Amino acid sequence: MKILIAHIPSQIQRQELMNLVESSVKPTWLPFSKRNNTVTKCKLVRILDLDTGGVEYHGLVDIYPDRAAQRAIRKLNNKPLNGHRLTARRWVDRELIVAGKKRLPEGQKSCKRRKNLEITVN
């Protein structure tokens, strides 16, 4: 499952975010767990709104199995990091292409995507 960690501090490094997420998927009650909770990818996303000049930083992290991802979301939500409170949630694509047509995910009535963004992924 891919999770989004929204509005992370601008000075955070990819490895620092990865370490934080990896520590959140480890069960605290079983220190020598044989479970294969895996953080496979960690990306930093910088979004510049060209209309307002505002800059946001987010993390996109792939975690398997889904149960470990859910645990990470619970542990990371509202966790303080460098003066910021983290917000974590399951990543949902805003538009899906089904049978050659663009469709929004179930329950979503409109696309909230802002116009005129410059997105950099590291």
SEVEXLUM-765796 format. One record per residue: residue number from 1; residue in one letter; x, y, z of N, C-alpha, C in turn. Coordinates in nm, 2 decimals. Example, Ala and Ser with C-alpha at 12.3 -4.5 7.8 and 13.67 -1.06 7.14 Angstrom:
<pt k="1" r="a" n_u="1.32" n_v="-0.57" n_w="0.78" ca_u="1.23" ca_v="-0.45" ca_w="0.78" c_u="1.32" c_v="-0.33" c_w="0.78"/>
<pt k="2" r="s" n_u="1.28" n_v="-0.22" n_w="0.71" ca_u="1.37" ca_v="-0.11" ca_w="0.71" c_u="1.29" c_v="0.00" c_w="0.79"/>
END
This chain:
<pt k="1" r="m" n_u="0.09" n_v="-0.12" n_w="0.00" ca_u="0.00" ca_v="0.00" ca_w="0.00" c_u="0.09" c_v="0.12" c_w="0.00"/>
<pt k="2" r="k" n_u="0.05" n_v="0.22" n_w="-0.07" ca_u="0.12" ca_v="0.35" ca_w="-0.08" c_u="0.05" c_v="0.44" c_w="0.02"/>
<pt k="3" r="i" n_u="0.13" n_v="0.51" n_w="0.10" ca_u="0.08" ca_v="0.61" ca_w="0.20" c_u="0.14" c_v="0.75" c_w="0.17"/>
<pt k="4" r="l" n_u="0.06" n_v="0.85" n_w="0.20" ca_u="0.10" ca_v="0.99" ca_w="0.18" c_u="0.13" c_v="1.04" c_w="0.32"/>
<pt k="5" r="i" n_u="0.24" n_v="1.10" n_w="0.34" ca_u="0.27" ca_v="1.18" ca_w="0.46" c_u="0.27" c_v="1.33" c_w="0.42"/>
<pt k="6" r="a" n_u="0.17" n_v="1.40" n_w="0.46" ca_u="0.15" ca_v="1.53" ca_w="0.41" c_u="0.22" c_v="1.64" c_w="0.49"/>
<pt k="7" r="h" n_u="0.27" n_v="1.74" n_w="0.42" ca_u="0.32" ca_v="1.86" ca_w="0.49" c_u="0.44" c_v="1.83" c_w="0.58"/>
<pt k="8" r="i" n_u="0.54" n_v="1.76" n_w="0.53" ca_u="0.66" ca_v="1.73" ca_w="0.61" c_u="0.75" c_v="1.85" c_w="0.61"/>
<pt k="9" r="p" n_u="0.84" n_v="1.86" n_w="0.70" ca_u="0.93" ca_v="1.98" ca_w="0.71" c_u="1.02" c_v="1.98" c_w="0.58"/>
<pt k="10" r="s" n_u="1.05" n_v="2.10" n_w="0.53" ca_u="1.13" ca_v="2.12" ca_w="0.41" c_u="1.27" c_v="2.06" c_w="0.42"/>
<pt k="11" r="q" n_u="1.33" n_v="2.06" n_w="0.54" ca_u="1.47" ca_v="2.02" ca_w="0.56" c_u="1.49" c_v="1.87" c_w="0.57"/>
<pt k="12" r="i" n_u="1.38" n_v="1.79" n_w="0.58" ca_u="1.39" ca_v="1.65" ca_w="0.60" c_u="1.46" c_v="1.58" c_w="0.48"/>
<pt k="13" r="q" n_u="1.54" n_v="1.49" n_w="0.50" ca_u="1.61" ca_v="1.41" ca_w="0.40" c_u="1.53" c_v="1.28" c_w="0.38"/>
<pt k="14" r="r" n_u="1.54" n_v="1.22" n_w="0.26" ca_u="1.47" ca_v="1.10" ca_w="0.22" c_u="1.50" c_v="0.99" c_w="0.32"/>
<pt k="15" r="q" n_u="1.63" n_v="0.97" n_w="0.35" ca_u="1.67" ca_v="0.86" ca_w="0.44" c_u="1.61" c_v="0.88" c_w="0.58"/>
<pt k="16" r="e" n_u="1.60" n_v="1.00" n_w="0.63" ca_u="1.54" ca_v="1.03" ca_w="0.76" c_u="1.39" c_v="1.00" c_w="0.76"/>
<pt k="17" r="l" n_u="1.32" n_v="1.03" n_w="0.66" ca_u="1.18" ca_v="0.99" ca_w="0.65" c_u="1.16" c_v="0.84" c_w="0.64"/>
<pt k="18" r="m" n_u="1.25" n_v="0.78" n_w="0.56" ca_u="1.24" ca_v="0.63" ca_w="0.55" c_u="1.27" c_v="0.56" c_w="0.69"/>
<pt k="19" r="n" n_u="1.36" n_v="0.61" n_w="0.76" ca_u="1.39" ca_v="0.56" ca_w="0.90" c_u="1.27" c_v="0.58" c_w="0.99"/>
<pt k="20" r="l" n_u="1.21" n_v="0.69" n_w="0.98" ca_u="1.09" ca_v="0.72" ca_w="1.07" c_u="0.98" c_v="0.62" c_w="1.03"/>
<pt k="21" r="v" n_u="0.95" n_v="0.60" n_w="0.91" ca_u="0.85" ca_v="0.51" ca_w="0.86" c_u="0.88" c_v="0.37" c_w="0.90"/>
<pt k="22" r="e" n_u="1.01" n_v="0.33" n_w="0.88" ca_u="1.04" ca_v="0.19" ca_w="0.91" c_u="1.03" c_v="0.16" c_w="1.06"/>
<pt k="23" r="s" n_u="1.06" n_v="0.26" n_w="1.15" ca_u="1.04" ca_v="0.24" ca_w="1.29" c_u="0.89" c_v="0.23" c_w="1.33"/>
<pt k="24" r="s" n_u="0.81" n_v="0.29" n_w="1.25" ca_u="0.66" ca_v="0.29" ca_w="1.28" c_u="0.60" c_v="0.16" c_w="1.24"/>
<pt k="25" r="v" n_u="0.66" n_v="0.08" n_w="1.15" ca_u="0.60" ca_v="-0.05" ca_w="1.11" c_u="0.64" c_v="-0.16" c_w="1.20"/>
<pt k="26" r="k" n_u="0.74" n_v="-0.14" n_w="1.28" ca_u="0.79" ca_v="-0.25" ca_w="1.37" c_u="0.70" c_v="-0.26" c_w="1.49"/>
<pt k="27" r="p" n_u="0.65" n_v="-0.39" n_w="1.52" ca_u="0.57" ca_v="-0.40" ca_w="1.64" c_u="0.65" c_v="-0.38" c_w="1.76"/>
<pt k="28" r="t" n_u="0.60" n_v="-0.30" n_w="1.85" ca_u="0.68" ca_v="-0.27" ca_w="1.97" c_u="0.67" c_v="-0.38" c_w="2.08"/>
<pt k="29" r="w" n_u="0.57" n_v="-0.46" n_w="2.07" ca_u="0.55" ca_v="-0.57" ca_w="2.17" c_u="0.64" c_v="-0.69" c_w="2.13"/>
<pt k="30" r="l" n_u="0.69" n_v="-0.70" n_w="2.01" ca_u="0.77" ca_v="-0.81" ca_w="1.97" c_u="0.90" c_v="-0.76" c_w="1.90"/>
<pt k="31" r="p" n_u="1.00" n_v="-0.74" n_w="1.98" ca_u="1.12" ca_v="-0.67" ca_w="1.92" c_u="1.19" c_v="-0.76" c_w="1.82"/>
<pt k="32" r="f" n_u="1.18" n_v="-0.89" n_w="1.83" ca_u="1.25" ca_v="-0.97" ca_w="1.73" c_u="1.15" c_v="-1.04" c_w="1.63"/>
<pt k="33" r="s" n_u="1.07" n_v="-0.96" n_w="1.58" ca_u="0.96" ca_v="-1.00" ca_w="1.49" c_u="1.02" c_v="-1.06" c_w="1.37"/>
<pt k="34" r="k" n_u="0.96" n_v="-1.17" n_w="1.32" ca_u="1.00" ca_v="-1.24" ca_w="1.20" c_u="0.91" c_v="-1.19" c_w="1.08"/>
<pt k="35" r="r" n_u="0.82" n_v="-1.10" n_w="1.11" ca_u="0.73" ca_v="-1.06" ca_w="1.01" c_u="0.80" c_v="-0.98" c_w="0.90"/>
<pt k="36" r="n" n_u="0.76" n_v="-0.98" n_w="0.78" ca_u="0.82" ca_v="-0.91" ca_w="0.67" c_u="0.76" c_v="-0.78" c_w="0.64"/>
<pt k="37" r="n" n_u="0.76" n_v="-0.69" n_w="0.74" ca_u="0.71" ca_v="-0.56" ca_w="0.72" c_u="0.81" c_v="-0.48" c_w="0.64"/>
<pt k="38" r="t" n_u="0.78" n_v="-0.44" n_w="0.52" ca_u="0.88" ca_v="-0.38" ca_w="0.43" c_u="0.84" c_v="-0.25" c_w="0.38"/>
<pt k="39" r="v" n_u="0.93" n_v="-0.15" n_w="0.40" ca_u="0.92" ca_v="-0.02" ca_w="0.33" c_u="1.00" c_v="-0.03" c_w="0.20"/>
<pt k="40" r="t" n_u="0.93" n_v="-0.04" n_w="0.09" ca_u="1.00" ca_v="-0.06" ca_w="-0.04" c_u="1.05" c_v="0.06" c_w="-0.11"/>
<pt k="41" r="k" n_u="0.97" n_v="0.17" n_w="-0.10" ca_u="1.01" ca_v="0.30" ca_w="-0.17" c_u="0.97" c_v="0.41" c_w="-0.08"/>
<pt k="42" r="c" n_u="1.05" n_v="0.52" n_w="-0.09" ca_u="1.03" ca_v="0.64" ca_w="-0.01" c_u="1.07" c_v="0.75" c_w="-0.10"/>
<pt k="43" r="k" n_u="0.97" n_v="0.84" n_w="-0.13" ca_u="1.00" ca_v="0.95" ca_w="-0.22" c_u="0.96" c_v="1.08" c_w="-0.15"/>
<pt k="44" r="l" n_u="1.03" n_v="1.19" n_w="-0.18" ca_u="1.00" ca_v="1.32" ca_w="-0.13" c_u="0.94" c_v="1.40" c_w="-0.25"/>
<pt k="45" r="v" n_u="0.83" n_v="1.46" n_w="-0.23" ca_u="0.76" ca_v="1.54" ca_w="-0.33" c_u="0.76" c_v="1.68" c_w="-0.29"/>
<pt k="46" r="r" n_u="0.81" n_v="1.77" n_w="-0.38" ca_u="0.80" ca_v="1.92" ca_w="-0.36" c_u="0.70" c_v="1.97" c_w="-0.46"/>
<pt k="47" r="i" n_u="0.60" n_v="2.04" n_w="-0.41" ca_u="0.50" ca_v="2.10" ca_w="-0.49" c_u="0.51" c_v="2.25" c_w="-0.48"/>
<pt k="48" r="l" n_u="0.53" n_v="2.32" n_w="-0.59" ca_u="0.53" ca_v="2.46" ca_w="-0.60" c_u="0.40" c_v="2.51" c_w="-0.67"/>
<pt k="49" r="d" n_u="0.33" n_v="2.59" n_w="-0.60" ca_u="0.21" ca_v="2.65" ca_w="-0.66" c_u="0.25" c_v="2.78" c_w="-0.74"/>
<pt k="50" r="l" n_u="0.25" n_v="2.77" n_w="-0.87" ca_u="0.30" ca_v="2.88" ca_w="-0.95" c_u="0.21" c_v="3.01" c_w="-0.94"/>
<pt k="51" r="d" n_u="0.09" n_v="2.99" n_w="-0.90" ca_u="-0.01" ca_v="3.10" ca_w="-0.88" c_u="0.02" c_v="3.18" c_w="-0.75"/>
<pt k="52" r="t" n_u="0.05" n_v="3.11" n_w="-0.65" ca_u="0.06" ca_v="3.17" ca_w="-0.51" c_u="0.21" c_v="3.18" c_w="-0.47"/>
<pt k="53" r="g" n_u="0.30" n_v="3.10" n_w="-0.53" ca_u="0.44" ca_v="3.09" ca_w="-0.48" c_u="0.45" c_v="3.00" c_w="-0.36"/>
<pt k="54" r="g" n_u="0.35" n_v="2.94" n_w="-0.31" ca_u="0.35" ca_v="2.85" ca_w="-0.20" c_u="0.42" c_v="2.72" c_w="-0.23"/>
<pt k="55" r="v" n_u="0.50" n_v="2.66" n_w="-0.13" ca_u="0.57" ca_v="2.54" ca_w="-0.15" c_u="0.53" c_v="2.44" c_w="-0.04"/>
<pt k="56" r="e" n_u="0.50" n_v="2.32" n_w="-0.08" ca_u="0.47" ca_v="2.21" ca_w="0.01" c_u="0.56" c_v="2.09" c_w="-0.01"/>
<pt k="57" r="y" n_u="0.58" n_v="2.02" n_w="0.09" ca_u="0.66" ca_v="1.90" ca_w="0.09" c_u="0.58" c_v="1.78" c_w="0.14"/>
<pt k="58" r="h" n_u="0.58" n_v="1.67" n_w="0.07" ca_u="0.51" ca_v="1.55" ca_w="0.11" c_u="0.60" c_v="1.43" c_w="0.09"/>
<pt k="59" r="g" n_u="0.57" n_v="1.32" n_w="0.16" ca_u="0.64" ca_v="1.19" ca_w="0.14" c_u="0.54" c_v="1.09" c_w="0.09"/>
<pt k="60" r="l" n_u="0.59" n_v="1.01" n_w="-0.01" ca_u="0.51" ca_v="0.90" ca_w="-0.06" c_u="0.59" c_v="0.77" c_w="-0.03"/>
<pt k="61" r="v" n_u="0.53" n_v="0.68" n_w="0.04" ca_u="0.60" ca_v="0.56" ca_w="0.09" c_u="0.52" c_v="0.44" c_w="0.06"/>
<pt k="62" r="d" n_u="0.59" n_v="0.34" n_w="0.00" ca_u="0.52" ca_v="0.21" ca_w="-0.02" c_u="0.56" c_v="0.11" c_w="0.09"/>
<pt k="63" r="i" n_u="0.46" n_v="0.06" n_w="0.15" ca_u="0.47" ca_v="-0.03" ca_w="0.27" c_u="0.39" c_v="-0.16" c_w="0.24"/>
<pt k="64" r="y" n_u="0.46" n_v="-0.27" n_w="0.27" ca_u="0.39" ca_v="-0.40" ca_w="0.25" c_u="0.42" c_v="-0.49" c_w="0.38"/>
<pt k="65" r="p" n_u="0.32" n_v="-0.57" n_w="0.42" ca_u="0.18" ca_v="-0.58" ca_w="0.37" c_u="0.10" c_v="-0.46" c_w="0.42"/>
<pt k="66" r="d" n_u="-0.03" n_v="-0.46" n_w="0.37" ca_u="-0.12" ca_v="-0.35" ca_w="0.40" c_u="-0.14" c_v="-0.33" c_w="0.55"/>
<pt k="67" r="r" n_u="-0.14" n_v="-0.44" n_w="0.62" ca_u="-0.15" ca_v="-0.43" ca_w="0.77" c_u="-0.04" c_v="-0.34" c_w="0.83"/>
<pt k="68" r="a" n_u="0.08" n_v="-0.36" n_w="0.78" ca_u="0.19" ca_v="-0.28" ca_w="0.83" c_u="0.17" c_v="-0.13" c_w="0.79"/>
<pt k="69" r="a" n_u="0.12" n_v="-0.11" n_w="0.67" ca_u="0.09" ca_v="0.03" ca_w="0.63" c_u="-0.01" c_v="0.09" c_w="0.72"/>
<pt k="70" r="q" n_u="-0.12" n_v="0.02" n_w="0.75" ca_u="-0.22" ca_v="0.07" ca_w="0.84" c_u="-0.16" c_v="0.11" c_w="0.98"/>
<pt k="71" r="r" n_u="-0.07" n_v="0.03" n_w="1.03" ca_u="-0.01" ca_v="0.05" ca_w="1.16" c_u="0.08" c_v="0.18" c_w="1.14"/>
<pt k="72" r="a" n_u="0.15" n_v="0.19" n_w="1.03" ca_u="0.23" ca_v="0.31" ca_w="1.01" c_u="0.15" c_v="0.44" c_w="1.01"/>
<pt k="73" r="i" n_u="0.03" n_v="0.43" n_w="0.94" ca_u="-0.06" ca_v="0.55" ca_w="0.94" c_u="-0.10" c_v="0.59" c_w="1.08"/>
<pt k="74" r="r" n_u="-0.14" n_v="0.49" n_w="1.16" ca_u="-0.19" ca_v="0.52" ca_w="1.30" c_u="-0.07" c_v="0.58" c_w="1.38"/>
<pt k="75" r="k" n_u="0.05" n_v="0.53" n_w="1.37" ca_u="0.16" ca_v="0.58" ca_w="1.45" c_u="0.21" c_v="0.71" c_w="1.40"/>
<pt k="76" r="l" n_u="0.20" n_v="0.74" n_w="1.27" ca_u="0.26" ca_v="0.86" ca_w="1.22" c_u="0.16" c_v="0.98" c_w="1.23"/>
<pt k="77" r="n" n_u="0.03" n_v="0.95" n_w="1.23" ca_u="-0.07" ca_v="1.06" ca_w="1.24" c_u="-0.05" c_v="1.14" c_w="1.37"/>
<pt k="78" r="n" n_u="-0.03" n_v="1.27" n_w="1.35" ca_u="-0.02" ca_v="1.36" ca_w="1.47" c_u="0.12" c_v="1.35" c_w="1.54"/>
<pt k="79" r="k" n_u="0.21" n_v="1.28" n_w="1.48" ca_u="0.34" ca_v="1.26" ca_w="1.54" c_u="0.42" c_v="1.39" c_w="1.51"/>
<pt k="80" r="p" n_u="0.49" n_v="1.45" n_w="1.61" ca_u="0.57" ca_v="1.57" ca_w="1.59" c_u="0.70" c_v="1.53" c_w="1.52"/>
<pt k="81" r="l" n_u="0.74" n_v="1.62" n_w="1.43" ca_u="0.87" ca_v="1.60" ca_w="1.36" c_u="0.92" c_v="1.74" c_w="1.32"/>
<pt k="82" r="n" n_u="1.03" n_v="1.78" n_w="1.39" ca_u="1.09" ca_v="1.91" ca_w="1.36" c_u="0.99" c_v="2.03" c_w="1.37"/>
<pt k="83" r="g" n_u="0.91" n_v="2.02" n_w="1.47" ca_u="0.81" ca_v="2.13" ca_w="1.49" c_u="0.68" c_v="2.12" c_w="1.41"/>
<pt k="84" r="h" n_u="0.67" n_v="2.02" n_w="1.33" ca_u="0.55" ca_v="2.00" ca_w="1.25" c_u="0.48" c_v="1.87" c_w="1.30"/>
<pt k="85" r="r" n_u="0.34" n_v="1.87" n_w="1.29" ca_u="0.26" ca_v="1.75" ca_w="1.32" c_u="0.24" c_v="1.68" c_w="1.19"/>
<pt k="86" r="l" n_u="0.28" n_v="1.55" n_w="1.18" ca_u="0.26" ca_v="1.48" ca_w="1.06" c_u="0.11" c_v="1.44" c_w="1.04"/>
<pt k="87" r="t" n_u="0.07" n_v="1.42" n_w="0.91" ca_u="-0.06" ca_v="1.37" ca_w="0.88" c_u="-0.03" c_v="1.26" c_w="0.78"/>
<pt k="88" r="a" n_u="-0.07" n_v="1.14" n_w="0.81" ca_u="-0.05" ca_v="1.02" ca_w="0.72" c_u="-0.19" c_v="0.96" c_w="0.68"/>
<pt k="89" r="r" n_u="-0.20" n_v="0.92" n_w="0.55" ca_u="-0.32" ca_v="0.85" ca_w="0.51" c_u="-0.28" c_v="0.77" c_w="0.39"/>
<pt k="90" r="r" n_u="-0.38" n_v="0.68" n_w="0.35" ca_u="-0.36" ca_v="0.60" ca_w="0.24" c_u="-0.36" c_v="0.68" c_w="0.11"/>
<pt k="91" r="w" n_u="-0.27" n_v="0.65" n_w="0.02" ca_u="-0.26" ca_v="0.73" ca_w="-0.11" c_u="-0.38" c_v="0.68" c_w="-0.20"/>
<pt k="92" r="v" n_u="-0.45" n_v="0.77" n_w="-0.25" ca_u="-0.55" ca_v="0.74" ca_w="-0.35" c_u="-0.53" c_v="0.83" c_w="-0.47"/>
<pt k="93" r="d" n_u="-0.53" n_v="0.76" n_w="-0.59" ca_u="-0.52" ca_v="0.83" ca_w="-0.71" c_u="-0.64" c_v="0.91" c_w="-0.73"/>
<pt k="94" r="r" n_u="-0.62" n_v="1.03" n_w="-0.78" ca_u="-0.74" ca_v="1.12" ca_w="-0.80" c_u="-0.82" c_v="1.09" c_w="-0.92"/>
<pt k="95" r="e" n_u="-0.75" n_v="1.04" n_w="-1.03" ca_u="-0.82" ca_v="1.00" ca_w="-1.15" c_u="-0.78" c_v="0.87" c_w="-1.19"/>
<pt k="96" r="l" n_u="-0.87" n_v="0.78" n_w="-1.22" ca_u="-0.84" ca_v="0.65" ca_w="-1.27" c_u="-0.88" c_v="0.64" c_w="-1.42"/>
<pt k="97" r="i" n_u="-0.80" n_v="0.57" n_w="-1.49" ca_u="-0.84" ca_v="0.55" ca_w="-1.63" c_u="-0.89" c_v="0.40" c_w="-1.64"/>
<pt k="98" r="v" n_u="-1.02" n_v="0.39" n_w="-1.67" ca_u="-1.09" ca_v="0.26" ca_w="-1.68" c_u="-1.15" c_v="0.25" c_w="-1.82"/>
<pt k="99" r="a" n_u="-1.11" n_v="0.15" n_w="-1.89" ca_u="-1.16" ca_v="0.13" ca_w="-2.03" c_u="-1.13" c_v="0.25" c_w="-2.12"/>
<pt k="100" r="g" n_u="-1.02" n_v="0.32" n_w="-2.10" ca_u="-0.98" ca_v="0.43" ca_w="-2.18" c_u="-1.05" c_v="0.56" c_w="-2.14"/>
<pt k="101" r="k" n_u="-1.13" n_v="0.56" n_w="-2.04" ca_u="-1.19" ca_v="0.68" ca_w="-1.99" c_u="-1.15" c_v="0.72" c_w="-1.85"/>
<pt k="102" r="k" n_u="-1.13" n_v="0.85" n_w="-1.83" ca_u="-1.09" ca_v="0.90" ca_w="-1.70" c_u="-1.21" c_v="0.89" c_w="-1.61"/>
<pt k="103" r="r" n_u="-1.19" n_v="0.83" n_w="-1.49" ca_u="-1.30" ca_v="0.83" ca_w="-1.39" c_u="-1.24" c_v="0.86" c_w="-1.25"/>
<pt k="104" r="l" n_u="-1.32" n_v="0.92" n_w="-1.17" ca_u="-1.28" ca_v="0.95" ca_w="-1.03" c_u="-1.30" c_v="0.83" c_w="-0.94"/>
<pt k="105" r="p" n_u="-1.22" n_v="0.82" n_w="-0.84" ca_u="-1.24" ca_v="0.71" ca_w="-0.74" c_u="-1.38" c_v="0.71" c_w="-0.69"/>
<pt k="106" r="e" n_u="-1.43" n_v="0.59" n_w="-0.64" ca_u="-1.56" ca_v="0.58" ca_w="-0.59" c_u="-1.59" c_v="0.68" c_w="-0.48"/>
<pt k="107" r="g" n_u="-1.70" n_v="0.75" n_w="-0.48" ca_u="-1.74" ca_v="0.84" ca_w="-0.38" c_u="-1.68" c_v="0.98" c_w="-0.39"/>
<pt k="108" r="q" n_u="-1.60" n_v="1.00" n_w="-0.49" ca_u="-1.54" ca_v="1.13" ca_w="-0.51" c_u="-1.61" c_v="1.20" c_w="-0.63"/>
<pt k="109" r="k" n_u="-1.67" n_v="1.32" n_w="-0.61" ca_u="-1.76" ca_v="1.38" ca_w="-0.71" c_u="-1.68" c_v="1.47" c_w="-0.80"/>
<pt k="110" r="s" n_u="-1.57" n_v="1.53" n_w="-0.76" ca_u="-1.49" ca_v="1.61" ca_w="-0.85" c_u="-1.34" c_v="1.60" c_w="-0.82"/>
<pt k="111" r="c" n_u="-1.26" n_v="1.64" n_w="-0.91" ca_u="-1.12" ca_v="1.64" ca_w="-0.89" c_u="-1.08" c_v="1.77" c_w="-0.82"/>
<pt k="112" r="k" n_u="-1.00" n_v="1.75" n_w="-0.71" ca_u="-0.96" ca_v="1.86" ca_w="-0.63" c_u="-0.83" c_v="1.92" c_w="-0.68"/>
<pt k="113" r="r" n_u="-0.77" n_v="1.86" n_w="-0.78" ca_u="-0.64" ca_v="1.90" ca_w="-0.83" c_u="-0.63" c_v="2.05" c_w="-0.86"/>
<pt k="114" r="r" n_u="-0.53" n_v="2.11" n_w="-0.81" ca_u="-0.51" ca_v="2.25" ca_w="-0.84" c_u="-0.44" c_v="2.27" c_w="-0.97"/>
<pt k="115" r="k" n_u="-0.46" n_v="2.38" n_w="-1.03" ca_u="-0.40" ca_v="2.41" ca_w="-1.16" c_u="-0.26" c_v="2.47" c_w="-1.14"/>
<pt k="116" r="n" n_u="-0.18" n_v="2.47" n_w="-1.24" ca_u="-0.05" ca_v="2.55" ca_w="-1.24" c_u="0.04" c_v="2.51" c_w="-1.13"/>
<pt k="117" r="l" n_u="0.07" n_v="2.38" n_w="-1.11" ca_u="0.17" ca_v="2.33" ca_w="-1.01" c_u="0.29" c_v="2.28" c_w="-1.08"/>
<pt k="118" r="e" n_u="0.40" n_v="2.30" n_w="-1.01" ca_u="0.53" ca_v="2.24" ca_w="-1.05" c_u="0.57" c_v="2.14" c_w="-0.95"/>
<pt k="119" r="i" n_u="0.57" n_v="2.01" n_w="-0.99" ca_u="0.60" ca_v="1.90" ca_w="-0.90" c_u="0.73" c_v="1.83" c_w="-0.92"/>
<pt k="120" r="t" n_u="0.81" n_v="1.82" n_w="-0.82" ca_u="0.94" ca_v="1.76" ca_w="-0.82" c_u="0.94" c_v="1.64" c_w="-0.73"/>
<pt k="121" r="v" n_u="0.98" n_v="1.52" n_w="-0.78" ca_u="0.99" ca_v="1.40" ca_w="-0.70" c_u="1.13" c_v="1.36" c_w="-0.69"/>
<pt k="122" r="n" n_u="1.18" n_v="1.33" n_w="-0.57" ca_u="1.31" ca_v="1.28" ca_w="-0.54" c_u="1.31" c_v="1.15" c_w="-0.47"/>
END
